[in-house]
């Protein structure tokens, strides 16, 4: 994909695609060929320190293999790059490696690859900090989990996300893989979420409560986290979830959006 973009003179798209490729396990002559092409692209857009690093990596790979499988013409063409003034200049120092560059631009390749996949509005239902995962739901049938990383490194329960999902099957089980994500501020998954602006009722001596008049349950964790008290007017986000004990779907408040004292 990267070389197709390069041929079409789509520099930014090619740059992103090359960076994505180098984050994947690639070995042998193919990897050397791809690095050579990447070095030429970097030199073309005057990212000389990064281009030097790619050339050095190719040199080390060839020395390690101790043999050259490519034709003489291609070998000569490659070394022509190292004969250019910028490469010989002491003022231009190699970055050493381009891992930070790969990470910086690789996400753009994902966006290009999944550009035609429609977004679906989802809600974060649980965050497992020990496993580094968060769980999400779009509706009663579509949901899954994803790593707490990158843009979503600070994701929390109740966050609304616009996700691009790809259906996949593992061990005969259907699931959904996140291939694109962003935070959503204006929409919610209406089939399983609702925003309430009601008064909370907490029975005397109890650590849980209910929104009134909807009668939607507010668990002890929410009461404690937001220091809620009986008779307080609050805005809350409620999620429809499945109660295994009762074998039925019901509503519960998962976060408080604002308080009116």
VMD Tcl script that draws the C-alpha trace (Angstrom):
set ca {
  {0.00 0.00 0.00}
  {2.85 2.40 0.87}
  {4.55 2.00 -2.51}
  {1.24 2.50 -4.33}
  {0.81 5.83 -2.54}
  {4.43 6.73 -3.33}
  {3.90 6.04 -7.03}
  {0.81 8.25 -6.97}
  {2.90 10.95 -5.26}
  {0.70 10.85 -2.15}
  {3.56 11.56 0.23}
  {1.75 11.73 3.57}
  {-0.25 8.59 2.87}
  {2.91 6.74 1.83}
  {4.78 7.95 4.94}
  {2.01 6.70 7.22}
  {1.82 3.33 5.46}
  {5.56 2.73 5.68}
  {5.52 3.59 9.40}
  {2.69 1.15 9.99}
  {4.59 -1.57 8.14}
  {7.65 -1.19 10.36}
  {5.54 -1.73 13.49}
  {4.63 -5.17 12.12}
  {6.91 -8.23 12.15}
  {8.70 -8.09 8.77}
  {12.00 -9.84 8.06}
  {14.34 -10.83 5.28}
  {14.86 -9.33 1.87}
  {11.36 -7.86 1.77}
  {12.07 -5.75 4.84}
  {15.33 -4.51 3.30}
  {13.58 -3.57 0.07}
  {10.85 -1.69 1.95}
  {13.44 0.22 4.00}
  {15.30 1.23 0.87}
  {12.09 2.62 -0.60}
  {11.27 4.36 2.66}
  {14.73 5.94 2.79}
  {14.19 7.37 -0.68}
  {10.85 8.83 0.37}
  {12.36 10.41 3.50}
  {15.16 11.91 1.46}
  {12.65 13.24 -1.05}
  {10.78 15.15 1.65}
  {14.07 16.23 3.24}
  {13.75 14.18 6.41}
  {17.46 13.51 6.15}
  {18.28 12.33 9.72}
  {15.49 9.77 9.50}
  {16.62 8.69 6.02}
  {20.16 8.16 7.32}
  {18.82 5.92 10.08}
  {16.99 3.73 7.56}
  {20.12 3.42 5.40}
  {22.18 2.42 8.43}
  {19.62 -0.22 9.37}
  {19.75 -1.68 5.87}
  {23.55 -1.73 5.97}
  {23.51 -3.64 9.26}
  {20.92 -6.10 7.96}
  {22.96 -6.81 4.83}
  {26.16 -7.25 6.82}
  {24.39 -9.65 9.16}
  {23.01 -11.76 6.35}
  {26.48 -11.66 4.73}
  {25.01 -12.04 1.27}
  {23.07 -10.01 -1.25}
  {20.14 -11.49 -3.14}
  {19.26 -8.44 -5.21}
  {20.62 -7.68 -8.67}
  {23.72 -5.54 -9.11}
  {21.69 -2.72 -10.66}
  {19.43 -2.48 -7.66}
  {22.42 -2.61 -5.32}
  {24.15 0.20 -7.23}
  {20.93 2.23 -7.26}
  {20.68 1.94 -3.51}
  {24.21 3.10 -2.89}
  {23.67 6.12 -5.11}
  {21.54 7.48 -2.26}
  {24.50 7.35 0.12}
  {26.59 9.34 -2.36}
  {24.40 12.40 -2.11}
  {25.69 15.52 -0.35}
  {23.16 15.40 2.50}
  {24.23 11.88 3.43}
  {27.92 12.78 3.51}
  {27.37 15.97 5.48}
  {28.53 15.96 9.10}
  {25.83 18.50 9.89}
  {23.10 15.90 9.39}
  {23.16 13.24 12.07}
  {21.21 10.04 11.98}
  {18.33 9.63 14.42}
  {19.74 6.19 15.27}
  {16.34 4.56 14.92}
  {12.93 5.74 13.80}
  {10.65 4.00 16.29}
  {9.16 7.31 17.47}
  {8.50 8.26 13.85}
  {6.75 4.94 13.20}
  {4.52 5.35 16.24}
  {3.72 8.96 15.40}
  {2.49 8.31 11.86}
  {1.22 4.69 11.95}
  {-2.23 5.70 13.21}
  {-2.83 7.61 10.00}
  {-2.39 4.39 8.05}
  {-5.14 2.77 10.12}
  {-7.41 5.71 9.34}
  {-6.72 5.27 5.62}
  {-7.23 1.51 5.74}
  {-10.58 1.70 7.54}
  {-11.81 4.96 6.03}
  {-14.93 3.33 4.58}
  {-15.97 1.63 7.84}
  {-18.89 3.54 9.39}
  {-18.65 4.80 12.95}
  {-20.88 3.37 15.67}
  {-21.67 5.21 18.88}
  {-20.69 3.23 21.98}
  {-20.49 3.69 25.71}
  {-17.69 2.54 28.02}
  {-19.30 0.13 30.49}
  {-16.28 -1.01 32.50}
  {-12.55 -0.32 32.82}
  {-10.21 -3.09 34.00}
  {-7.07 -1.21 35.04}
  {-5.17 -4.37 36.01}
  {-5.57 -5.91 32.55}
  {-5.35 -2.58 30.74}
  {-8.71 -3.06 29.03}
  {-12.01 -1.25 28.75}
  {-15.34 -2.75 27.75}
  {-17.89 -1.05 25.53}
  {-21.41 -1.54 24.21}
  {-23.16 -0.20 21.12}
  {-26.46 -1.98 21.75}
  {-27.65 -5.26 23.26}
  {-25.88 -7.31 20.58}
  {-22.72 -5.38 19.72}
  {-19.98 -4.85 22.26}
  {-16.43 -5.82 23.08}
  {-13.17 -4.80 24.70}
  {-10.12 -2.79 23.71}
  {-6.79 -1.80 25.18}
  {-6.46 1.30 27.34}
  {-3.77 3.01 25.29}
  {-2.98 5.92 23.00}
  {-5.91 8.27 22.53}
  {-7.94 6.11 24.91}
  {-5.34 5.93 27.68}
  {-7.58 7.89 30.08}
  {-10.91 6.37 29.14}
  {-13.42 5.99 31.98}
  {-16.82 4.46 32.60}
  {-19.56 6.51 30.97}
  {-17.39 7.95 28.20}
  {-19.10 8.03 24.82}
  {-16.98 6.92 21.87}
  {-17.40 6.83 18.12}
  {-15.88 3.49 17.14}
  {-15.06 1.82 13.86}
  {-15.60 -1.90 14.38}
  {-14.56 -4.91 12.34}
  {-16.32 -8.20 12.91}
  {-14.00 -11.12 13.58}
  {-14.32 -14.76 14.61}
  {-11.97 -16.44 17.09}
  {-12.45 -19.99 18.41}
  {-15.87 -20.09 16.74}
  {-16.90 -16.99 18.70}
  {-17.94 -13.80 16.94}
  {-16.55 -10.56 18.27}
  {-15.78 -6.97 17.36}
  {-12.34 -5.44 16.94}
  {-11.83 -1.68 17.29}
  {-10.02 -0.34 14.21}
  {-10.72 3.34 14.81}
  {-11.85 5.44 17.76}
  {-12.52 8.98 18.89}
  {-14.40 10.65 21.72}
  {-17.97 11.70 20.94}
  {-19.50 14.73 22.68}
  {-22.92 15.13 21.08}
  {-24.43 11.66 20.66}
  {-25.18 8.68 22.90}
  {-26.22 5.11 22.01}
  {-29.91 5.79 22.63}
  {-31.00 2.15 22.60}
  {-29.03 1.39 25.77}
  {-28.41 4.81 27.33}
  {-30.44 7.70 28.67}
  {-29.62 10.95 30.42}
  {-31.68 11.60 33.54}
  {-32.30 14.86 35.37}
  {-34.05 13.72 38.54}
  {-33.94 13.57 42.31}
  {-32.13 10.75 44.05}
  {-33.88 8.91 46.87}
  {-31.64 7.05 49.33}
  {-33.50 4.89 51.88}
  {-32.53 5.56 55.51}
  {-29.53 3.49 56.58}
  {-28.82 2.30 53.05}
  {-25.84 2.96 50.77}
  {-27.78 2.74 47.51}
  {-30.63 4.71 46.02}
  {-33.03 5.31 43.13}
  {-33.65 8.13 40.71}
  {-37.20 9.39 41.02}
  {-39.63 9.26 39.35}
  {-37.92 6.82 36.92}
  {-37.04 4.40 39.76}
  {-33.67 3.64 38.17}
  {-31.16 2.03 40.50}
  {-28.06 3.89 41.79}
  {-25.45 1.53 43.21}
  {-23.34 2.06 46.36}
  {-20.24 2.74 44.28}
  {-21.92 5.69 42.56}
  {-23.39 7.04 45.80}
  {-19.97 6.92 47.48}
  {-17.94 8.20 44.51}
  {-20.09 11.31 43.98}
  {-21.06 11.75 47.66}
  {-24.74 11.73 46.82}
  {-27.37 12.39 49.47}
  {-31.10 11.89 49.76}
  {-33.18 14.51 47.96}
  {-30.33 15.75 45.78}
  {-31.14 16.84 42.23}
  {-28.61 15.40 39.78}
  {-28.06 14.61 36.12}
  {-26.97 11.05 35.55}
  {-26.14 8.70 32.71}
  {-28.05 5.43 32.88}
  {-27.10 2.25 31.06}
  {-29.28 -0.69 30.15}
  {-27.52 -3.85 31.31}
  {-28.31 -7.53 31.70}
  {-28.92 -8.83 35.20}
  {-27.81 -12.47 35.22}
  {-29.39 -13.19 38.60}
  {-32.81 -11.98 37.45}
  {-32.25 -13.05 33.82}
  {-33.56 -9.73 32.55}
  {-32.49 -6.36 31.18}
  {-32.67 -3.35 33.43}
  {-31.39 0.20 33.93}
  {-28.72 1.46 36.31}
  {-26.91 4.76 36.75}
  {-23.23 4.47 35.84}
  {-22.05 8.07 36.19}
  {-23.17 11.49 37.43}
  {-22.89 14.30 34.89}
  {-23.63 17.26 37.15}
  {-24.97 18.26 40.55}
  {-27.47 20.83 41.75}
  {-27.03 21.51 45.50}
}
mol new
graphics top color blue
foreach p $ca { graphics top sphere $p radius 0.5 }
foreach p [lrange $ca 0 end-1] q [lrange $ca 1 end] { graphics top cylinder $p $q radius 0.2 }
display resetview
